[in-house]
Amino acid sequence: MRLKGKVAVVSGAASGIGKEIATTYIREGANVVIADLNQAAADAAAKEMSGPTGKAIGVVMDVTDEQQVIDGMKKAAEAFGGIDILVSNAGIQTVEPLDQFKFADWKRLLAIHLDGAFLTTRSALQYMYKQGRGGSIIYMGSVHSKEASVLKAPYVTAKHGLIGLAKVVAKEGAKHKVRANVICPGFVRTPLVEKQIPEQARELGISEEDVIKKVMLKETVDGEFTTTQDVAEVALFFASFESNALTGQSLVVSHGWFMQ
């Protein structure tokens, strides 16, 4: 029960990696707020997860909407008595050559990943600083926080940006015992990645099987996808590490796709 009594807000948590993290946190004793665009999906996930070790509630949250973020974080703090952990996980992917990328698509992706991270972080920090019991901010980066791939210009840009944000939060938050770190997963077979397979096959002129073997998993040591549970275990590690010894860091979880 490494998170007993803690309160976590996880954005984009009605499915995929976010849902796995929320489930893991509840297993370890936390109460979790499932923040998602879809209120019904958030409520359903919260109902499914709640149990004897921890409770969950759903809140609707468009992370690019300042007022929705403020209201959602207030609801989280009121429901469970504060906020100890924020996992900024909400994200999208758009695959297209840079010379053809629509400006509106560029702005939308950066808004969700970077504006969303800023807005949720700012709100969470206000509660964490006031509470005086420290806290953990965790950003969902990517191997693309470290390395580039074709067809993913705004995604690579945004994921690199999260590392910079985490470093600033780590420095500013240290005196309040608030830590900030970034998880950098390799390819996880979520709906986000499933959507990319036919898109990349079309853009690269290769088969979907070759996208998986020769693009997504080519650089791994074992030809395996990273799992949602792999990522959730790292999120648990960052959330449960109580001192400033581990802050401002990024950890790659990618079956060796990227090695530092």
C-alpha positions in Angstrom: 0.0 0.0 0.0 2.6 2.5 -1.1 0.1 5.3 -1.7 -2.2 4.8 1.2 -4.1 8.0 2.0 -2.8 9.8 -1.1 -5.0 11.6 -3.6 -4.2 11.4 -7.3 -5.6 13.2 -10.3 -5.0 11.4 -13.6 -5.9 13.1 -16.9 -7.1 11.0 -19.8 -7.7 8.1 -17.4 -10.9 6.6 -18.8 -8.9 4.3 -21.0 -5.4 3.2 -22.0 -2.3 4.1 -20.0 -4.2 6.5 -17.8 -6.7 3.9 -16.7 -3.9 1.4 -15.9 -2.2 4.0 -13.8 -5.4 4.9 -12.0 -6.1 1.2 -11.3 -2.6 0.6 -10.0 -2.8 3.7 -7.7 -6.1 2.4 -6.2 -4.6 -1.0 -5.7 -1.8 0.7 -3.7 -4.2 2.7 -1.5 -4.8 6.0 -3.2 -8.1 7.7 -4.0 -8.1 8.7 -7.6 -9.9 11.3 -9.7 -10.5 10.1 -13.3 -10.3 13.3 -15.4 -11.5 12.8 -18.9 -13.2 14.6 -21.8 -16.0 12.0 -21.6 -17.9 12.3 -18.3 -19.8 9.0 -18.8 -16.6 7.1 -19.5 -14.9 8.7 -16.5 -17.8 7.7 -14.3 -17.8 4.2 -15.6 -14.1 3.8 -15.1 -14.3 5.2 -11.6 -17.1 2.8 -10.7 -15.1 -0.2 -12.1 -12.0 0.7 -10.2 -13.3 1.7 -6.8 -12.8 -1.0 -4.1 -11.7 -1.7 -0.6 -8.2 -0.2 -1.1 -9.2 3.1 -2.7 -12.1 5.1 -4.2 -12.4 6.8 -7.5 -14.6 9.5 -8.9 -14.9 10.8 -12.5 -14.7 14.5 -13.5 -15.1 16.0 -17.0 -12.0 17.8 -18.0 -10.8 19.3 -21.3 -7.2 20.0 -20.3 -7.1 22.9 -22.8 -10.0 24.7 -21.1 -8.7 26.8 -18.2 -12.0 26.9 -16.3 -12.7 23.2 -16.7 -9.3 22.4 -15.3 -9.8 24.8 -12.3 -13.2 23.4 -11.6 -12.1 19.7 -12.0 -9.2 20.1 -9.7 -11.4 21.9 -7.1 -13.8 19.0 -7.3 -11.0 16.6 -6.8 -9.6 18.4 -3.7 -13.1 18.8 -2.2 -13.9 15.1 -2.7 -10.8 13.7 -1.1 -9.3 16.4 1.0 -6.5 17.7 -1.3 -4.2 16.6 -4.1 -0.9 14.8 -3.7 -0.3 13.4 -7.2 -0.9 14.7 -10.7 -0.4 12.5 -13.7 -0.6 14.6 -16.8 -1.5 11.9 -19.3 -4.1 13.3 -21.7 -2.8 13.3 -25.3 -3.5 12.8 -29.0 -1.4 11.9 -32.1 -1.6 13.2 -35.6 0.6 11.6 -38.3 1.5 13.7 -41.4 4.5 15.0 -43.2 5.7 18.3 -41.9 5.4 20.1 -45.2 1.7 19.1 -45.3 0.8 19.6 -41.7 -2.2 21.7 -41.0 -1.6 24.6 -38.7 -4.8 23.9 -36.9 -3.7 20.3 -36.2 -0.3 21.5 -35.0 -1.9 24.0 -32.5 -4.5 21.4 -31.3 -1.8 18.8 -30.5 0.5 21.3 -28.7 -2.5 22.7 -26.8 -3.5 19.3 -25.4 0.0 18.2 -24.5 1.6 21.4 -23.4 -1.2 23.8 -22.5 -2.9 20.9 -20.8 0.2 20.1 -18.8 0.7 23.7 -17.8 -2.9 24.2 -16.7 -3.2 21.0 -14.7 0.2 21.6 -13.2 -0.5 25.2 -12.1 -3.7 24.1 -10.4 -2.2 21.1 -8.7 0.7 23.1 -7.4 -1.6 25.6 -5.8 -3.2 22.9 -3.7 0.1 21.1 -3.0 1.9 24.3 -1.8 -1.1 25.2 0.4 -1.3 21.7 1.9 2.3 21.7 2.9 2.7 17.9 2.6 4.6 17.8 -0.7 3.5 16.1 -3.9 4.4 14.5 -7.1 3.8 15.8 -10.7 4.3 13.1 -13.4 4.2 13.9 -17.1 3.5 11.3 -19.7 6.3 11.8 -22.1 7.5 9.4 -24.7 10.6 7.9 -26.4 9.9 10.9 -28.6 10.8 13.1 -25.6 14.4 11.9 -26.5 14.4 11.0 -30.1 12.6 12.1 -33.3 10.5 10.1 -35.8 9.2 11.1 -39.2 5.6 12.3 -39.6 5.3 13.3 -35.9 6.7 16.9 -35.8 4.2 18.4 -33.2 4.2 15.3 -31.1 8.0 15.2 -30.9 8.1 18.9 -30.1 5.5 18.6 -27.4 7.1 15.6 -25.7 10.5 17.3 -25.7 8.8 20.3 -24.1 7.4 18.3 -21.2 10.9 17.5 -20.0 11.7 21.2 -19.9 8.5 21.9 -17.9 9.3 19.1 -15.5 12.7 20.5 -14.8 11.3 23.9 -14.0 8.6 22.4 -11.7 11.3 20.4 -10.0 13.3 23.5 -9.2 10.4 25.7 -8.2 8.6 22.9 -6.2 11.6 21.7 -4.3 11.2 24.0 -1.3 7.6 22.7 -1.0 8.7 19.1 -1.4 7.0 18.8 -4.7 8.8 16.6 -7.2 8.3 16.4 -11.0 9.4 13.6 -13.4 8.6 12.3 -16.8 7.8 8.8 -18.0 9.0 8.1 -21.5 7.3 4.9 -22.9 8.1 3.2 -26.1 5.2 2.1 -28.3 2.3 0.9 -26.2 -0.5 -0.8 -28.1 -3.3 1.6 -27.1 -6.0 3.0 -29.4 -3.6 5.9 -30.0 -1.0 3.6 -31.4 -3.5 1.4 -33.2 -4.7 4.4 -35.1 -1.1 5.2 -36.2 -0.5 1.8 -37.8 -2.7 2.3 -40.9 -1.8 6.0 -41.1 1.9 5.3 -41.2 1.5 2.4 -43.6 -0.3 4.8 -46.0 2.2 7.6 -45.6 5.3 5.4 -45.9 3.9 3.1 -48.6 4.5 -0.1 -46.6 2.3 -2.8 -45.0 0.8 -2.5 -41.6 2.9 -5.5 -40.5 6.0 -3.7 -41.6 5.0 -0.6 -39.7 4.9 -2.7 -36.6 8.1 -4.7 -37.2 10.3 -2.2 -39.1 9.2 1.1 -37.6 7.6 0.7 -34.2 9.6 -2.2 -32.8 12.7 -2.3 -35.0 14.9 -0.7 -32.4 13.7 -2.7 -29.4 15.9 -5.5 -28.0 13.2 -8.1 -28.2 10.5 -7.0 -30.7 8.0 -6.4 -28.0 5.5 -3.6 -27.3 5.7 -1.8 -23.9 2.6 -2.6 -21.9 0.3 -0.3 -20.0 1.3 -2.1 -16.8 5.0 -1.4 -17.5 4.2 2.3 -17.6 1.9 2.1 -14.6 4.7 0.6 -12.5 6.9 3.5 -13.3 4.2 5.9 -12.4 3.8 4.1 -9.1 7.6 4.4 -8.5 7.6 8.1 -9.2 4.5 8.8 -7.1 5.7 6.8 -4.1 9.3 8.2 -4.0 9.1 10.6 -1.1 12.2 12.8 -1.4 13.7 15.4 -3.7 16.5 12.9 -4.5 14.4 11.8 -7.5 13.1 14.9 -9.3 13.6 16.6 -12.7 14.2 13.2 -14.2 12.9 11.3 -17.3 12.8 7.5 -17.4 12.6 5.6 -20.7 10.5 2.4 -20.7 10.8 1.1 -24.2 12.3 -2.4 -24.4 15.6 -0.6 -25.4 14.0 1.4 -28.3 15.9 4.3 -26.9 18.9 3.9 -24.7 20.4 6.8 -22.8 
